[in-house]
Amino acid sequence: MGSLLFAPSVVGASPYHYLDYSNLTQNERAQLKSGRPDKSKESYALVYEKDALPNTGSSQSIMTALGLLAIGSLIVIITKDKKRKKIATFLIVGATGLVTLSTASALNLNANIHESGRDGVLQISSYRYVGYLELDDRTVSSVSPASTVSPVEQPKVVTEKGEPEIHEKPDYTQPIGANLVEPEVHEKLAYTEPVGTTEVDENGNLIEPPVSEKPEYTQPVGMVPDEAPKTEKPEYTEPVGTAGVDENGNLIEPPVSNIPEYTEPISTVSEVASEREESPSLHTDIRTETIPKTTIEESDPTKFIGDNSVKQIGEDGERQIVTSYEELHGKKISEPVETVTILKEMKPEILVKGTKEKPTVDLKTDNLSQVLENLDYYKDYTISTTMTYDVGKGAEVSTLEDRPLRLDLKKVELKDIANTSLVQVNESGVESDSNHLTSLPSDVTNYYLKVTSRENKVTRLAIDKIEEVIEEGKQLYKVTAKAPDLVQRDKDGKLRDTYTYYFEKPRATEDKVYYNFHDLAKDMQANPTGEFKLGADLNAVNVKPAGKAYVMVKFRGTLSSVENHQYTIHNLERPLFNEAEGATLKNFNLGNVNINMPWADKVAPIGNMFKNSTLENIKVVGSVTGNNDVTGAVNKLDEANMRNVAFIGKINSLGDKGWWSGGLVSESWRSNVDSSYIDADIKANNSKVGGLIAKIDHGVNPMDVKQRGRLTKSVVKGTMTLKNHGQSGGVIHDNYNWGWVENNVSMMKVNNGEIMYGSGSVDSGDPDFGFHYFKNNVYVRDVASGNVSYKRSKQIQGVDQAEADKRIATFNITADKYEITDPLVNTLNNLTTRDNEYKTTQDYKAEREQAYRNIEKLQPFYNKEWIVNQGNKLTDESNLVKKTVLSVTGMKAGQFVTDLSDIDKIMVHYADGTKEELTVTAKTDSKVAQVKEYDVAGQNIVYTPNMVMKNRNQLASGIKEKLASVTLLSDEVRALMDKREKPLIYS
């Protein structure tokens, strides 16, 4: 009555084989693992050992059976529905009758009904389960059974009077040995629902299964699942491990060890393992090889044949080669295998070769000089000479041997000139400026030319002669100087072996009309309330300012050009005025402005402060550099009027105080700016920049809004590059109390600032402050750019270029169109800007501009053609091409030295903070007088120290002779030394 009814156990996907322990070999027993298979392998051999039969007649077993019968019997009925899912129904038969539990969930055919047997371990009578072996395909074939164990068919349950029948479980009767059977494998479909399983614990007590909902059952009871096909067993390649269970029932991970491949069938006869044969060994050879650099040739159709240059210096590479093969008994048994690893990439050398055919020129005695002047320097030519002569036998022609010709021009040239002045030295050695001569000097031996570069390098040239000349109707002085190997270009760009300098002969003032800036600046300083008119273009070169500006007193007068003229003051190096009040400035220009005052605040070409003044019809062109508050016209307007004023050029504010800076005006207090124009390249570190005006402020009096404190009908172009945002804008920084900004057009490209209105006050919403009076201002789409960071900034309108031009045409701006002509002396002296220094030089390349500047530092004396040629020889990888050189210092034996006539290295300092040591080798002759020259290793260029090599023996002898009469140990010398030790007192 108490028997359990189950469907046959379904074995998992891994096939199992059964072996007797006594039939295993020693090797097989060593590989035996305890525990149960974890189904991670394809095949297993389950090993059993003969055991004594259990005592089935014990009272304990009888009591257990009676207990179960007393409690009741659990009947599990397994059926299969139409969807091939198993259904389990649980019944309890007790004393009170048959009780049906909740129906179990539908079972998939792949689900295991009973946990016993899931791992292939069966209860075999008289045998005890020992462990298992993991098998591969070869061992499986040796233990495959001739027969299989069929599932024991369970008898049907017959109940009578509520008591179930008891059926004896048949014993396992198949033989155990070499051909143990493996249970039949049935297909298991995917099962996703919980299954209740009834088990009996070690004391024989029934373990209640979990209860599941029972679906509707429609199939007859007792159906047996179909036999599932067996799965293929792939070759087993993993190491054998042994799993175990500790005393608490926890799984112990087995140690994993590699075992040799098992190839022999499992035998039923014990065998003695044979001695292991020697295994093959791996032999490895490692060697390192150099990868020779290759040469790549590139063609340059702009260069003549034979004009070759190295674009990239090549470097050898390095590789490691590992050769490996197997050996057995000292013999190679496999083919060598090579593995190559690149340790250092090979860098090919790139050679640029010219492919342009060299032209030929017919040279005749009447044009020989002219043709030679048109030949390029540093190019190879061939001279083929044909001579025609008559010695009384008629005309005879003879061809002479071809001769090579190359014009390697290497001379001394003064470059990057900022200023040239004439200096006189009197008998006492005191120097004085003589740039304003009124007559020719009778003796020029007391004069010299002082040439100053933009980097403040001073060169002094002895005067050969001074003469008065007339050029284009102007009276000028022409000063000529000579020095060994010195050349200079004339106004036509031709090289001459003399250095000439032109300056204007001053013209006296006539009826308050000025013709030279020296007199104008002096008289405005002396009489600031006067009326001053320009009668010609003036030149401020060599005019000393009165302080920070040319006119330091408060100017209250009038400055303009004579009627119907627009003359220009050229070459200002300081602001024209410091401040003005009640002044009128109109109808003149400031050209070639070059103000470089990085130490000074409040820097502007016209001046700092203008109160109650008028500025009208003025054009300013040039460059302005200062510290804080730097602008293109004036720093501050105070109840002043500015109309039709233009600035075109560069503005650079280096300061970090966050002051206002503007393209035209920094601060406008109750002032009006109308019809003005800016086209500027503005750079600032930390400033509140406005493209036109930084700060506009009407003041707190609301009675004259728009009549005072306005900016209207103006145009701003160019670029604005800001290190810090500073609330900067393309048109203004900020509009304060009732300021009026209307009908302005911006084409400014702003980097790290706002496109139009810089300050965040644009979003304040205050009707008396900020955006409320910022009206009808537009920017040109696809031209202007900048941030739009604020909510109300998005309301500013963009227009196309045609619409912008239409608006600008109504602004009546003319200042930007005023013509400025360079002074005649600038042309005669062949002056140029720093940006244009090399652009007209033969073989100039824009991408090598920085290289030419750097070569200047290494070769301060040589001519521009030579500098360009040297710069073009550098490779693209050279630091002299990629970086900016600050200075070059000579070294000897690792130490810095002042005697640059004997050095072995130079240290080059770069603007990025790095430095580089380059080896140099002295050359025997530079072929330029008084210049020492060194070859620079690896750069294909030379280095010349910034010093002139002279024989000073005669000078030293002369000094020694004069000092011979001086007694150093004397009262006079002691008195002089005592005076030097006392502090100076200024009164």
ABEGO torsion letter per residue (X at the ends): XABBBBBBBBBBABBBBBBBAAABBAAAAAABBBEBBAGABABBBBBBBBBBBBBAABAAAAAAAAAAAAAEBBBBBBBBBAAGBBBBBBBBBBAAEBBBBBBBBBBBAABBABABGAAGBBBBBGBBBAEBBBBBAAAAAAABBABBBBBBBBBBBBBBGGBBBBBBBBBBABBBEABBBBBBBBBBBBBABBBBBBBBBAAGBBBBBBBBBBBBBABBBGBBBBBBBBBBBBBBABBBBBBBBBAAGBBBBBBBBBBBBBABBBBABBBBBBBBBBBBBBBBBBBBBBBBBBBBBBBBAABBBGBBBBABBBBBBBBBBBBBBBBBGGBBABBBBBBBBBABBBBBBBBBBBABBBBBBBBBAAAAAAAAAABBBGBBBBBBBBBBBBAGAEBBBBBBBBBBBBBBBBBBBBBGBABBBBBBBBAAGBBBBAAABABBBABAAABBBBBBBAAGBBBBBBBABBBBBBBGGBBBBBBBBBBBGBBBBBAAGBBBABBBBBBBBBBBBBGGBBABAAAAAAAAAABAABBBBBABBBBABGBBBAEABABABBBABBBBBBBGBBBBBBGBABBABABBBGBBBBGBBBBGBBBBBAABBGBBAAEABBBGBBBBGBBBBEBBBBBBGBBAABABBBGBBBBGBBBBEBBBBABAAGBBBBAABABBBGBBBBGBBBBBBBBBABBBBBAABABBBAEABAAABGABGBBBGBBBBEBBBBABAGGBBAABABBBBGBBBBGBBBABBBBGBBAABABAAAAAGBAABEAAABBGBBBBBGABBEBBABAAAAABBBBBAAAAAAAAAAAGBAAAABBBBBBAAAAAAGBBBAAAAAAABBGBBAAAAAAAAAAAAABAABBAAAAAAAAAABBAABAAAABBBABBBBBBGGBBBABAABBABBBBBBAAGBBBBBBBBBBABAGBBGBBBBBBBGAGBBBBBBBBBBBAAAAAAAAAAAAAABBABBAAAAAAAAAAABBBBBX
